[in-house]
Amino acid sequence: MPSFQSRAFDFVYGHWKVHNRKLKNVADPMCDEWVEFDATSEVFPILEGIGHVDRMYVPTPSDGDPFEGFTLRLYEPSTETWRI
């Protein structure tokens, strides 16, 4: 039976419309200008629930070309730790 901790991110599963923001220039430590954009996100479990994938698609960013983002989160049962 999965532990409570291993189910900590189950709430994100599904298809979502999301609003994000990012620093305009992440390479510049002095940058404090933010760019906002809308996206769609699809999150689903993998590896029988010890991980999940979050795929984000941004069709019309305000500062450039369309892009995709990807997050992989994995759970380590022996330490009850999630890693991203």
Secondary structure, DSSP 8 states (H G I E B T S, - for coil): ---TGGGTTGGG-EEEEEEEEEES-TT-TT---EEEEEEEEEEEEEGGGTEEEEEEEESS-TTSS-EEEEEEEEEETTTTEEE-
